[in-house]
Amino acid sequence: MAASDRPSAAPQSLRDRLPVFPWDRLEPYKTAAAAHADGIVDLSVGTPVDSVPAVVRQALTDAADSPGYPTVWGTPALRDALTGWAAGRLGARGLTHTNVLPIVGSKELVAWLPTQLGLGAGNKVAYPRLAYPTYEVGARLAGAEPVAYDDPTALDPAGLKLLWLNSPSNPTGRVLSAEELRRTVAWAREHGVLVVSDECYLELGWDADPVSVLHPDVCGDSLDGIVAVHSLSKRSNLAGYRAAFLAGDAAVLGALLQIRKHSGMMVAAPVQAAMIAALGDTAHVAEQRERYVRRRTALRAAFEAAGFRIEHSEASLYLWATRDEPCWDTVGDLAKRGILVAPGDFYGTAGERFVRIAFTATDERVAAAVRRLAP
């Protein structure tokens, strides 16, 4: 084939729009930490390490013989479970099946929502200055402009189409009050901006009681212009299942449902059954919280005794910590002790003197970290 006959390259590939995948930069420190005589204590990613609850595994097994295609909207039983949980746990009112939508884990939603909303050049996507990096990635995948904020109500609304909230925050663990959420929702409605609230850590409040954007104290009697994102990865140890869902504005979710039908973005049928079981059982949630309380308490005391200052961290699965030095210096020093943490600049330049410490390691590994941090 002559050169002139070859298909021309795209003006810009999706890959070229994206930053370097942050976790790749941590690999040398992971190798260093793994060289410790007693092995690595990995407090970086925050992946669940405890078993999937038995009631959930049983439901998955019982639904294993599922030869047909699942539906994107989920089974009626799953939609009942989603609306029931959101009403009972979040205080949301007036929910019907049109107000919920299962998704294939929350990360795919965060990454592809701007694209599925039809955003692109000339549109803006806003997110907290310290934030999960996939909010920015999603904007860039769509060709929209990513905008970081300190106060969302101080944003220029021109061209702003999507406003991400994140409470409890990843990475800081900060919890927004009902008043802060209410003020933001009112501002967004005034300017015609869709609010999507990432609430994946809502059931993991320690020094604060997180409130959902769907609570009447925040949104009043209407779900217009708001969507909440929830995940079973953290509360139920289902990160490997990719089980999450949306709840909120029926018009927004209805449009997303049609788009996701076309693109085949469906939760596997056995996973849908597992979600029903997980949402219907509170005992395993309480048990997991107790595990995290123990680990959080032990690690916080150990890091503070080792000279760290903990900021925010009133909820979520992380301690947001600093020794008032560049974050990579902290990462390197801890790696020498066999402890791996996440550098704060993964979450924005405002985090460049902090590290994020996950307390999702096993009790044995947490105990090992405590010993290594001792003077």
N, C-alpha and C positions, 0 to 999 in steps of 0.2 A: 504494500500500500504506500503510495506516495505521501510525503509529509503533508501536502495540501489536502489530501483526502481524509486525514485523520480527524476525528472529532476534536473540536477545540476544548481546551480545559475551561472549567467554570471560572468566572472572574474571581471568585473567592470561595474556597471550600469552607464547609462548616468547621472543620478542624482549625483553620486559620483564624477563625473568630474567637477561639477559646484560649484561655491562659494555660500554662503548664499545669497538669494535674497535680495538685499540691502534695498529695500523699507520696508521690514518687520521690520528692525531695527528702522525705524522712527515712528512706531506705538505709543509707549509710549509718544512721544513728540506731536503727533497729538492729543492724548487724552488730554494732558495737555493744548494745545492750544484751544481745543474745549470747555474747561471749562471756558473760558473767558466770562464775563457777556454779552458781545456784540457778542459772537460767534467767530468762527475761521476765520482768513484770511489765506487761503491756497495758498501760493506762492511756493509750492514745486514741484509738478509734471509738471506743464506747459500744462495742458489739456485745449483745447478751451472751453470757456464758452458762447460765443455769438452764435446767431442762425445760422443755416445752411442757406445760401442765398436762397431766394425764387425761383430763376431760377433753382437752383439745386434740390430743393425739388419737384418742378413741374416735372422736367425730371424724377426723381425717381418714382413719382406717375404714370406718363404716361407709364412707363415701368414695372409697378407692375405685370401686367398679363404676366409673362414670365415662362410658364410651362416647357419649354425645358432646357436641359443642356446648360450653356454658354461654350464658347471655351476658352481655356487657353490663346491663342494668342489675344483674344479680337475680337470684330467685326471690319470689315474694317473701319467703321466710327470712331471707337475709335482709331485705328491705324493712321488714317488721322489726328485726333485731336492731338495725341501725337507727330507725326512728325512735324505738323504745329506749335505747341506750342514751341517745342524745337528749331525749326529754327528761329521763330520770337522772342522768349524771350531769348534763350541761344546763338543765333548766330551760331548754328550748321549747317554745310553744307552737302549736298548730302545725306540726310537721306531718306531711304525707309522704308517700313513696316518691313523689316528684321532687322532694327536697333532699334526697340522698343519692349517692352514686359510689359504688365500690371502685377502687383503683388498685393498680398493680404495684403496691408500695408507694410511699409518699414521694420518694426522690424522683421517680419518672414524672409525676405530676408537676413537681416544682420545675423540673428541667423543661418540660414541654408545654406547660400551660400558656405562656405567652404566644407560642406558635399556634396552639389550638384556639386561642382567642382571636387569632387573625392579626396579631400585632406585628409591626415591622418598622421600617424606616419612618421617622417622624413621630414615633410613639416612644413614651418613656415608661420604664418599669422601676419602681422605687422599693428600697429595702433598707433595713437598719445598717448603720455604719459598721457595727460589729455584727456579723451575720454568717450563717451557713453559706458557703460559696456558690451553691447551686442556684441561688436566686439570681446572681449576676450571670451565671452560665445560661440560664433560661432566657434572659433578655438577649444575650448575644446570639444564641441559637436562632432566635426569631429575627435578628437584625434590628432590634429595638435598642434604645439608649438606656443603659443601666445608670441609676442614680441612687447614691447612698445618702441617708438622712440621719440627723440627730433627733429632730422633731418633725414628724410627718406633716403637721399642720403648717409648717413654715415652708413647705415645698411650693414651687411654682406649678400650679395645676395645668398650665398650658402643655398639651400633648401627653399629659400623664394619664395612662389608662389602667394601670395595675399597681396597687399599693400592697406590699407584703407587710404583715405584722408577724411577730414571732414572740409569743409569751406562753410559757416560760421560754427564755432565750437559749438558743445554742449559738455561741459558746458560754455566755456569761451566767446563765441561770436566773437572770433578772425577770421579775414578774410585773407586768403592767396592771395597774389598778383598774377597777371598773370605770372610774372617772376618766382615766387616761384613754381607755378604749372607747368610751362613749364620745369623748371630744373628737377623737380621730374619725370615728364612723360618721358623726354629724358633719364634719368638714368634708369628708370624701363624698357623702351624698350631695352636699351643696354644690360640689364641683363635678359631679358625674363620674367619679373614679371608683372602680371596683376594688373593694377591700377583700383580700384573701388572708386569713389568719392561720398561721401554722401553729397548731396547738398539740403537737405530737407528744409533748412532755407534760400535758395538763394534769395527769394523775400522779405526777411525781413532785408535788410541792412539799417542802420540808419546813421552811420558816415563813411560808406564805401560802395562801389558799388561792390558786389561780382561778380566774373566771374566764369563761368562753365569750367570744364575740357574739355568740348566739343567745346569750342570756338576756332576758328582757331589760335588766338594769343597764345593758349596753346598747341594745338595738331597738328597744321599745317594743311595739307590737308588730313590727315588720322585719322580714328577712331581706328586704330589697337591697341589692348592692353589696351583700356580704356572703362570704363562703368560708367555712372552717375546714381545715385539713386535720384528720386524725389518723393515727397509726396504731396497730397492735404490736409493733416491733418491740417497743420498750415496756409497756404495761404487762404484756403476756409472753415475752421472749419469742416473738414470732418473726424476727428479722429475716429468717430463712424462708418464711412462707410468702413474703411480699404481700402483706395484707393491710390495706388501709382504705379510707373512704373520705368522701366529701359530704358536707351537709350545709344547706343554706338556700340561697335564692333559686327558686325553681326555674326561672327563665334562663339563668346562667347554666345550671346543671343540665337542663333540657338540651341546650345547644351543644354542650360538651358531650352529652350522651350520643347525639347523632354523629358527631365527628369521631368519637371513639368507636362507634359501631363500624364506620367505614374503615378504620385503621386496625380493627381487631384487638383492641386493648381490653381484654377480658381477664378477670380473675378466674383461675382454675376452679372447677366445680368442687373438688375435695377441700380446697382452701376456703371456699365460700362456706361450706359446712363447718369447718374449723372456726371461722370467724363467728358464726352463730353461737357456737359453744363457748368461745372466749368471752363474748359480750354478755352472755347469760350467767357467767360465773364470777362472783366477786371474791371468793375465798383465795384463789390463786393470786389475785392482785394484792391482797393484804399480805400474803406470805412473801411475795417478792419485794414489796415495800419494806418489810422488816429486814430482809437481807441487805437491801441498799442502805437502810438507816445505819446498820452496824458498820458497813464498809465505809460509808461517808464519814461517820464519827471518828473511826480509827484513822483514816487517811488525813482528815482535816487536822486532827491533833498532831499527827506526825509531821505534816508539812509546816504547820505553824511553829512547832518546836524547832524545826530546821531552818527557820528564818524567813518563811514565806508569809506574805499577806494575802488573805482571801477576800476578794471583793464580790459583791452580789451573791450568787450561788445559793439563793434561797429556794431554788427548785431545779429540776432537770437531773441529769446523771453526771454532772461535772462540777469540779471546783475550778474557779477562775482565779489564778494565783500569779503572784509576781514577787521577785526579789529586787525589783527596780534595776534590772539589767536587760540587755537585748535578749529576746526570747530564745534565740538559737544558742546563746551562751548557756542558758538554763537547760535547754534540751541536751546539749553536749555534756554538761556536768552530770546530769541525772543518768544519761546513758552509760557513763562510766560506772555508775552504781547498779547497772542492770535494770534501770527503770526508764521506760519510754513514755513520753508525754507528747502532746500536740503543741507546736509553736503557735502563739497567738496571732501571728501575722497571716496564718491560713485564713483568718476570718476578717481580714481588713487591716490596713496600716495602723488603725487605732489600737490594735492588739499586739503591737510589736515588742512590748515589754512584759507580756503576760504569757502564760502557758495554760492550756486546758488539760485538766487531770480527770480522767474518767474513773468512776468507782464501780465499774462493771466486771472487774477481775474476780476470780474465786476468792473465798475466804483465805485459803492457803497462800495465794499470791499477794493478797492485801497484807497479810501478816509478814510476808517476806519484805515487802516494801517498807513497812513500818520499822523492821529491824535495820534495814539498810540506811534509813534516814536518821536513825538515832545518833546522837553526838558520839 
